[in-house]
């Protein structure tokens, strides 16, 4: 390179470096503070998806008053005892009924039973009043509840009355003891108490705050509602479809758990053999082929602000006259479905559905909302189930309430679990029943079968 050109080359190099440095500084100044363009696109996509999910959740029908019910504290099942009293348990299975040593010391006094018994599903046929020496061993809620304290009793969706704690009581329940209270109805409330024919009620320490303004949903059982043939066919078809889905899920679980320590530990003793994996797989294949005999019953209720009937269905499938699948389900039905068929028991073969109504009418009229087949899993797992499935009483709605008057019902439901029964207060939702915590559980085992623990 000639000497006279070196100066211009140096100047050009310096200019190039200055331009590159300036571009670098400009790029730093223009950089996004919240990351690069790809991060920004990902964040915007995530925000959009979250907004869509929020809209979908907001569009779902759901109860409005769960927070109000929770704020009032736990609700307990209360059973009518006589013309002026109710009894309810607040602590179940506190200790063994026949334990060698017991916290129920002293001399408890047996409370005379009324001449006319009530609420047989609660099992309060034998009540004892503990003496003062035993009370300090009892659960905290029993110790802190004083005689004369006022609680609030739900009789029906539109009727709540105060009751007054009379005394603490002990109730033997199978192999264990439960503890609770006998409460009296004030004289000025006796007429309202007598006017209600319900035997199973709900009681809380505090009254539930009412929504403002109250929603007049007229929650009740629709005893005159009758399904049309189209509705009946739609119910049967959806029940069978859901049953087959559940059978596939249960069988996959049984196969996966076969031979596991938990499965073999649950083997029944001699004399109490239960059908095992191969037998259940064979039975379930029969159900999948449509060989099961389906029978069910239907009860209609008004439980929601929209006023459309909700159908409570208890279904059972039999093979060789033995129950092999139990399920309860909730349907939404339009009022046009109330035409001709009695809403009581309906019996039909699951493989002989010959009625084919107008498809548009059926689709609009009856929709399966939720289902529970937990009893079928109990049968397949070899649990002690007693007479479970012999009748369609494995689950029963005992009463309906609307404590906060928001138009969404609370349901008091009895469920047979084989070895025990439960009575639980649920908050109804089209997405499924939500338990309101305080479940009443009754051990179904006879006292003579109890072993001292």
VEXDREN-2710 file (C-alpha; in Angstrom, 1 decimal):
% VEXDREN-2710
k/r/px/py/pz
1/UNK/0.0/0.0/0.0
2/UNK/1.3/3.4/-0.8
3/UNK/2.2/5.6/2.1
4/UNK/-0.1/8.5/0.9
5/UNK/-3.2/6.1/1.1
6/UNK/-2.6/4.9/4.7
7/UNK/-4.1/8.1/6.1
8/UNK/-7.4/7.5/4.3
9/UNK/-7.5/3.9/5.3
10/UNK/-7.1/4.8/8.9
11/UNK/-9.7/7.5/8.7
12/UNK/-12.2/5.0/7.1
13/UNK/-11.4/2.4/9.8
14/UNK/-12.1/4.9/12.5
15/UNK/-15.3/6.0/10.9
16/UNK/-16.4/2.3/10.6
17/UNK/-15.7/1.7/14.3
18/UNK/-17.6/4.9/15.3
19/UNK/-20.6/3.8/13.2
20/UNK/-20.6/0.3/14.8
21/UNK/-20.2/1.7/18.3
22/UNK/-23.1/4.2/17.7
23/UNK/-25.3/1.4/16.3
24/UNK/-24.5/-0.7/19.4
25/UNK/-25.5/2.1/21.7
26/UNK/-28.7/2.7/19.8
27/UNK/-29.5/-0.9/20.0
28/UNK/-29.1/-0.9/23.8
29/UNK/-31.4/2.1/24.0
30/UNK/-34.1/0.4/21.9
31/UNK/-34.0/-3.0/23.8
32/UNK/-37.3/-3.9/25.4
33/UNK/-37.2/-3.8/29.2
34/UNK/-39.5/-6.8/29.5
35/UNK/-37.3/-9.2/27.5
36/UNK/-36.9/-10.0/23.9
37/UNK/-39.6/-10.3/21.3
38/UNK/-40.0/-14.0/21.8
39/UNK/-40.5/-13.6/25.6
40/UNK/-43.1/-10.9/24.9
41/UNK/-45.0/-13.1/22.4
42/UNK/-45.1/-16.0/25.0
43/UNK/-46.3/-13.7/27.8
44/UNK/-49.1/-12.3/25.6
45/UNK/-50.1/-15.8/24.6
46/UNK/-50.2/-16.9/28.2
47/UNK/-52.2/-13.9/29.3
48/UNK/-54.7/-14.4/26.5
49/UNK/-55.2/-18.1/27.5
50/UNK/-55.6/-17.1/31.2
51/UNK/-58.3/-14.6/30.2
52/UNK/-60.1/-17.3/28.1
53/UNK/-60.0/-19.7/31.0
54/UNK/-61.4/-17.0/33.4
55/UNK/-64.2/-16.3/30.9
56/UNK/-65.0/-20.0/30.7
57/UNK/-65.0/-20.4/34.5
58/UNK/-67.2/-17.3/34.9
59/UNK/-69.7/-18.7/32.4
60/UNK/-70.1/-22.0/34.3
61/UNK/-73.2/-22.2/36.4
62/UNK/-72.2/-22.4/40.1
63/UNK/-73.6/-21.6/43.5
64/UNK/-73.2/-18.1/44.7
65/UNK/-73.4/-18.5/48.5
66/UNK/-70.7/-20.9/49.4
67/UNK/-68.8/-18.2/51.3
68/UNK/-71.9/-17.2/53.3
69/UNK/-72.5/-20.9/54.3
70/UNK/-68.8/-21.3/55.3
71/UNK/-68.9/-18.1/57.3
72/UNK/-71.8/-19.5/59.4
73/UNK/-69.6/-22.4/60.5
74/UNK/-70.1/-26.1/60.1
75/UNK/-73.7/-27.5/59.6
76/UNK/-74.6/-30.7/61.5
77/UNK/-77.4/-33.2/60.7
78/UNK/-80.1/-32.9/63.3
79/UNK/-82.8/-35.6/63.8
80/UNK/-86.3/-35.0/65.1
81/UNK/-86.4/-36.7/68.5
82/UNK/-89.9/-35.9/69.7
83/UNK/-92.5/-33.2/69.4
84/UNK/-90.3/-30.6/71.1
85/UNK/-86.6/-31.8/70.7
86/UNK/-84.0/-32.5/68.2
87/UNK/-80.7/-34.4/68.6
88/UNK/-77.4/-33.9/66.7
89/UNK/-73.9/-35.2/66.9
90/UNK/-70.9/-32.9/66.7
91/UNK/-68.1/-35.5/67.2
92/UNK/-68.3/-39.0/65.7
93/UNK/-66.3/-42.1/66.5
94/UNK/-64.6/-40.5/69.5
95/UNK/-63.6/-43.8/71.0
96/UNK/-64.4/-47.5/71.0
97/UNK/-67.8/-48.5/72.4
98/UNK/-66.4/-51.5/74.3
99/UNK/-62.9/-50.3/75.1
100/UNK/-61.3/-51.6/78.3
101/UNK/-60.7/-48.0/79.5
102/UNK/-63.0/-45.2/78.5
103/UNK/-63.0/-41.4/78.9
104/UNK/-66.8/-41.7/79.6
105/UNK/-66.2/-42.3/83.3
106/UNK/-68.7/-41.8/86.1
107/UNK/-72.2/-42.9/85.8
108/UNK/-74.0/-41.9/82.6
109/UNK/-77.8/-41.9/82.7
110/UNK/-79.8/-43.4/79.9
111/UNK/-82.3/-41.0/78.5
112/UNK/-85.9/-42.5/78.1
113/UNK/-86.8/-42.9/74.4
114/UNK/-90.0/-41.2/73.1
115/UNK/-93.0/-43.5/72.6
116/UNK/-92.9/-42.8/68.8
117/UNK/-89.5/-43.1/67.4
118/UNK/-88.4/-40.9/64.5
119/UNK/-85.5/-40.5/62.0
120/UNK/-84.4/-44.2/61.9
121/UNK/-81.5/-43.6/59.5
122/UNK/-79.8/-41.5/62.1
123/UNK/-79.6/-44.4/64.6
124/UNK/-80.4/-42.4/67.7
125/UNK/-82.4/-45.2/69.4
126/UNK/-80.1/-45.1/72.4
127/UNK/-79.0/-41.9/74.1
128/UNK/-77.0/-41.4/77.4
129/UNK/-76.4/-38.3/79.4
130/UNK/-72.9/-38.1/80.8
131/UNK/-72.3/-36.9/84.3
132/UNK/-70.3/-33.7/85.0
133/UNK/-67.1/-35.7/85.8
134/UNK/-66.8/-36.9/82.2
135/UNK/-67.3/-33.6/80.3
136/UNK/-63.7/-32.4/80.6
137/UNK/-62.6/-35.5/78.6
138/UNK/-65.0/-34.6/75.7
139/UNK/-64.0/-32.8/72.5
140/UNK/-63.6/-29.1/72.7
141/UNK/-66.8/-28.3/70.9
142/UNK/-68.8/-30.2/73.5
143/UNK/-66.9/-28.6/76.4
144/UNK/-67.4/-25.1/75.1
145/UNK/-71.1/-25.4/74.3
146/UNK/-73.2/-24.4/77.3
147/UNK/-76.7/-25.4/78.3
148/UNK/-79.1/-22.7/77.2
149/UNK/-77.0/-21.7/74.2
150/UNK/-79.0/-20.9/71.0
151/UNK/-78.4/-22.6/67.7
152/UNK/-80.3/-22.3/64.4
153/UNK/-82.3/-25.2/62.9
154/UNK/-83.2/-25.3/59.2
155/UNK/-86.5/-27.0/58.7
156/UNK/-87.0/-26.4/55.0
157/UNK/-85.8/-24.0/52.2
158/UNK/-87.8/-21.1/53.6
159/UNK/-88.0/-22.0/57.3
160/UNK/-85.4/-21.6/60.1
161/UNK/-86.1/-21.6/63.8
162/UNK/-83.9/-21.2/66.9
163/UNK/-83.3/-24.2/69.2
164/UNK/-81.8/-24.2/72.7
165/UNK/-79.1/-26.6/73.9
166/UNK/-80.7/-28.8/76.6
167/UNK/-77.9/-31.2/77.5
168/UNK/-74.9/-33.1/76.1
169/UNK/-75.6/-36.7/75.0
170/UNK/-73.6/-39.8/74.0
171/UNK/-74.9/-42.1/71.3
172/UNK/-73.6/-45.6/70.7
173/UNK/-73.0/-46.0/66.9
174/UNK/-72.0/-49.6/66.0
175/UNK/-68.6/-50.1/67.5
176/UNK/-67.9/-46.5/68.6
177/UNK/-69.4/-43.6/70.5
178/UNK/-70.6/-40.3/69.1
179/UNK/-71.1/-37.1/71.2
180/UNK/-73.5/-34.3/70.6
181/UNK/-76.5/-32.5/72.1
182/UNK/-80.2/-32.7/72.8
183/UNK/-81.8/-29.4/71.9
184/UNK/-85.3/-28.1/72.7
185/UNK/-87.6/-26.1/70.5
186/UNK/-88.8/-22.8/72.2
187/UNK/-92.6/-22.8/72.9
188/UNK/-93.2/-20.0/70.4
189/UNK/-91.6/-22.2/67.6
190/UNK/-93.5/-25.4/68.4
191/UNK/-96.2/-24.7/65.8
192/UNK/-93.6/-24.3/63.0
193/UNK/-91.8/-27.4/64.2
194/UNK/-94.9/-29.4/64.2
195/UNK/-96.0/-28.1/60.8
196/UNK/-92.9/-29.6/59.2
197/UNK/-93.1/-33.3/58.4
198/UNK/-89.3/-33.6/57.9
199/UNK/-87.4/-35.9/60.2
200/UNK/-83.8/-34.9/59.1
201/UNK/-82.8/-31.3/59.5
202/UNK/-79.6/-29.1/59.6
203/UNK/-78.4/-27.1/62.5
204/UNK/-75.7/-24.5/62.9
205/UNK/-74.3/-22.5/65.8
206/UNK/-74.8/-19.3/63.8
207/UNK/-77.5/-18.1/61.4
208/UNK/-76.5/-18.0/57.7
209/UNK/-76.4/-14.5/56.3
210/UNK/-79.1/-14.0/53.6
211/UNK/-78.3/-12.7/50.1
212/UNK/-79.7/-9.2/49.5
213/UNK/-82.2/-9.3/47.8
214/UNK/-83.3/-12.9/48.3
215/UNK/-83.8/-15.1/45.3
216/UNK/-87.2/-16.6/45.2
217/UNK/-86.3/-19.9/43.6
218/UNK/-89.1/-22.0/45.3
219/UNK/-86.7/-24.9/46.0
220/UNK/-88.7/-28.1/46.5
221/UNK/-89.2/-31.6/45.2
222/UNK/-91.5/-31.7/42.1
223/UNK/-93.6/-34.6/43.1
224/UNK/-96.1/-34.2/40.1
225/UNK/-93.3/-34.1/37.5
226/UNK/-93.4/-37.0/35.1
227/UNK/-90.9/-37.8/32.4
228/UNK/-92.1/-38.3/28.8
229/UNK/-91.0/-41.4/26.8
230/UNK/-88.4/-39.2/25.0
231/UNK/-86.9/-38.1/28.3
232/UNK/-86.9/-41.7/29.6
233/UNK/-85.0/-42.9/26.5
234/UNK/-82.5/-40.1/26.8
235/UNK/-81.9/-40.9/30.5
236/UNK/-81.3/-44.6/29.8
237/UNK/-78.9/-43.9/26.9
238/UNK/-76.8/-41.4/28.9
239/UNK/-76.7/-43.6/31.9
240/UNK/-75.5/-46.5/29.9
241/UNK/-72.8/-44.4/28.1
242/UNK/-71.5/-43.1/31.5
243/UNK/-71.6/-46.6/33.0
244/UNK/-69.4/-48.0/30.2
245/UNK/-66.9/-45.2/30.7
246/UNK/-66.7/-45.9/34.4
247/UNK/-66.4/-49.6/33.8
248/UNK/-63.4/-49.1/31.6
249/UNK/-61.8/-46.8/34.2
250/UNK/-62.4/-49.2/37.1
251/UNK/-61.1/-52.2/35.2
252/UNK/-57.9/-50.4/34.3
253/UNK/-57.5/-49.5/38.0
254/UNK/-58.1/-53.1/39.1
255/UNK/-55.6/-54.5/36.6
256/UNK/-53.0/-51.9/37.6
257/UNK/-53.4/-52.7/41.3
258/UNK/-53.7/-56.5/40.9
259/UNK/-51.1/-58.2/43.2
260/UNK/-50.0/-55.0/44.9
261/UNK/-49.5/-55.2/48.7
262/UNK/-52.6/-53.1/49.3
263/UNK/-54.7/-55.4/47.1
264/UNK/-53.6/-58.6/48.7
265/UNK/-53.9/-57.2/52.2
266/UNK/-57.6/-56.6/51.5
267/UNK/-58.3/-60.3/50.7
268/UNK/-61.4/-61.4/52.5
269/UNK/-61.2/-64.1/55.2
270/UNK/-62.6/-67.6/54.6
271/UNK/-66.4/-67.5/54.6
272/UNK/-66.5/-64.0/53.3
273/UNK/-65.0/-64.5/49.8
274/UNK/-65.7/-61.8/47.2
275/UNK/-65.4/-62.1/43.5
276/UNK/-61.9/-61.2/42.4
277/UNK/-60.3/-59.7/39.4
278/UNK/-61.1/-62.3/36.7
279/UNK/-64.8/-62.6/37.8
280/UNK/-65.2/-58.8/37.7
281/UNK/-63.5/-58.5/34.3
282/UNK/-65.8/-61.1/33.0
283/UNK/-68.9/-59.3/34.5
284/UNK/-67.7/-56.0/33.1
285/UNK/-67.3/-57.4/29.6
286/UNK/-70.9/-58.4/29.8
287/UNK/-71.9/-54.9/30.8
288/UNK/-69.9/-53.5/27.9
289/UNK/-71.8/-55.8/25.5
290/UNK/-75.1/-54.5/26.9
291/UNK/-76.1/-57.7/28.7
292/UNK/-76.9/-55.9/32.0
293/UNK/-80.4/-55.4/33.2
294/UNK/-80.9/-51.7/34.0
295/UNK/-83.4/-50.5/36.5
296/UNK/-83.6/-47.0/38.0
297/UNK/-85.8/-44.4/39.7
298/UNK/-86.2/-40.7/39.0
299/UNK/-87.0/-37.8/41.4
300/UNK/-87.4/-34.3/40.1
301/UNK/-86.4/-31.2/42.1
302/UNK/-86.3/-27.4/41.6
303/UNK/-82.8/-26.6/43.0
304/UNK/-81.5/-23.6/41.0
305/UNK/-82.4/-20.0/40.1
306/UNK/-83.2/-20.9/36.5
307/UNK/-86.2/-23.0/37.7
308/UNK/-85.5/-25.9/35.3
309/UNK/-86.0/-29.3/36.9
310/UNK/-83.0/-31.3/38.1
311/UNK/-83.5/-35.0/38.0
312/UNK/-81.9/-37.2/40.6
313/UNK/-81.5/-40.8/39.2
314/UNK/-80.4/-43.9/41.1
315/UNK/-79.4/-46.6/38.6
316/UNK/-78.5/-50.3/39.0
317/UNK/-77.3/-52.9/36.5
318/UNK/-77.7/-56.6/37.2
319/UNK/-76.2/-59.7/35.7
320/UNK/-77.7/-63.1/36.7
321/UNK/-80.0/-61.2/39.1
322/UNK/-76.9/-59.9/41.1
323/UNK/-76.1/-56.2/41.3
324/UNK/-72.9/-55.4/39.5
325/UNK/-73.0/-51.6/39.0
326/UNK/-74.5/-48.8/41.0
327/UNK/-74.6/-45.1/40.1
328/UNK/-76.4/-42.0/41.0
329/UNK/-76.7/-39.2/38.5
330/UNK/-78.0/-35.7/38.0
331/UNK/-79.8/-34.5/34.9
332/UNK/-81.1/-31.2/33.7
333/UNK/-84.5/-31.4/32.1
334/UNK/-86.8/-28.9/30.5
335/UNK/-90.4/-28.7/31.5
336/UNK/-91.7/-30.1/28.2
337/UNK/-90.4/-33.5/29.4
338/UNK/-93.1/-33.7/32.0
339/UNK/-95.7/-35.5/30.0
340/UNK/-96.8/-39.1/30.6
341/UNK/-94.6/-41.4/32.6
342/UNK/-94.7/-41.9/36.3
343/UNK/-91.6/-40.5/38.0
344/UNK/-91.3/-43.6/40.3
345/UNK/-89.5/-46.8/39.5
346/UNK/-88.7/-47.5/35.8
347/UNK/-87.4/-50.9/34.7
348/UNK/-85.8/-51.6/31.4
349/UNK/-83.2/-53.7/29.7
350/UNK/-80.1/-51.8/28.9
351/UNK/-79.9/-53.6/25.6
352/UNK/-83.5/-53.0/24.5
353/UNK/-83.9/-49.3/24.0
354/UNK/-86.4/-49.3/21.1
355/UNK/-88.0/-45.9/21.5
356/UNK/-86.3/-43.2/19.3
357/UNK/-87.8/-39.8/19.9
358/UNK/-87.2/-36.6/17.9
359/UNK/-83.4/-36.1/18.3
360/UNK/-83.6/-32.3/18.5
361/UNK/-86.2/-32.4/21.3
362/UNK/-84.3/-35.0/23.2
363/UNK/-81.0/-33.1/23.0
364/UNK/-82.6/-30.0/24.3
365/UNK/-84.6/-31.7/27.0
366/UNK/-82.3/-33.9/29.1
367/UNK/-78.6/-33.5/29.8
368/UNK/-76.4/-35.5/32.1
369/UNK/-74.7/-33.1/34.5
370/UNK/-72.8/-35.3/36.9
371/UNK/-72.6/-38.8/38.2
372/UNK/-71.2/-40.8/41.1
373/UNK/-70.4/-44.5/40.9
374/UNK/-68.3/-44.9/44.0
375/UNK/-70.5/-47.8/45.2
376/UNK/-69.5/-49.8/42.1
377/UNK/-65.8/-49.4/43.0
378/UNK/-66.5/-50.7/46.6
379/UNK/-68.1/-53.8/45.1
380/UNK/-65.0/-54.4/42.8
381/UNK/-62.5/-53.8/45.6
382/UNK/-64.0/-56.6/47.7
383/UNK/-65.1/-54.3/50.6
384/UNK/-67.6/-55.6/53.1
385/UNK/-70.8/-54.2/51.4
386/UNK/-73.6/-56.1/53.2
387/UNK/-76.8/-55.8/51.3
388/UNK/-75.6/-52.9/49.2
389/UNK/-77.3/-52.9/45.8
390/UNK/-80.2/-55.2/46.8
391/UNK/-82.5/-52.1/46.6
392/UNK/-82.2/-48.6/45.0
393/UNK/-81.7/-47.0/48.4
394/UNK/-77.9/-46.7/48.3
395/UNK/-78.4/-43.0/48.2
396/UNK/-81.4/-40.9/49.3
397/UNK/-82.2/-37.2/49.5
398/UNK/-83.6/-36.5/52.9
399/UNK/-84.3/-32.8/52.8
400/UNK/-83.6/-29.6/50.8
401/UNK/-82.6/-26.2/52.2
402/UNK/-81.7/-22.7/51.0
403/UNK/-80.2/-21.2/54.1
404/UNK/-78.8/-18.1/52.4
405/UNK/-81.8/-17.6/50.0
406/UNK/-79.6/-17.4/46.9
407/UNK/-81.7/-19.8/44.9
408/UNK/-79.1/-22.7/45.0
409/UNK/-80.1/-25.6/47.2
410/UNK/-78.3/-27.4/50.0
411/UNK/-79.2/-31.1/50.1
412/UNK/-79.1/-33.5/53.0
413/UNK/-78.2/-36.9/51.6
414/UNK/-78.0/-40.4/53.1
415/UNK/-75.5/-42.8/51.5
416/UNK/-75.0/-46.5/52.2
417/UNK/-71.3/-47.4/52.1
418/UNK/-71.7/-51.0/53.1
419/UNK/-69.7/-51.0/56.3
420/UNK/-71.1/-47.6/57.3
421/UNK/-73.7/-45.1/56.3
422/UNK/-73.3/-41.3/56.1
423/UNK/-75.6/-38.3/56.2
424/UNK/-74.0/-35.3/54.7
425/UNK/-75.1/-31.8/53.8
426/UNK/-74.1/-30.8/50.2
427/UNK/-74.2/-27.6/48.3
428/UNK/-75.8/-28.4/44.9
429/UNK/-74.1/-27.4/41.7
430/UNK/-74.5/-28.5/38.1
431/UNK/-70.8/-29.3/38.3
432/UNK/-71.4/-31.8/41.1
433/UNK/-72.3/-31.9/44.8
434/UNK/-69.9/-30.1/47.2
435/UNK/-69.9/-31.4/50.8
436/UNK/-70.3/-28.9/53.6
437/UNK/-67.6/-30.5/55.8
438/UNK/-69.4/-31.9/58.8
439/UNK/-70.4/-35.5/57.8
440/UNK/-72.4/-37.7/60.1
441/UNK/-71.1/-41.3/59.9
442/UNK/-72.8/-44.3/61.4
443/UNK/-71.0/-47.6/61.8
444/UNK/-73.2/-50.3/60.3
445/UNK/-71.6/-53.1/62.2
446/UNK/-73.7/-54.8/64.9
447/UNK/-72.5/-54.4/68.5
448/UNK/-72.0/-58.2/68.9
449/UNK/-69.5/-58.1/66.0
450/UNK/-67.3/-55.4/67.6
451/UNK/-63.8/-56.3/68.9
452/UNK/-62.3/-54.5/71.8
453/UNK/-59.7/-52.1/70.6
END
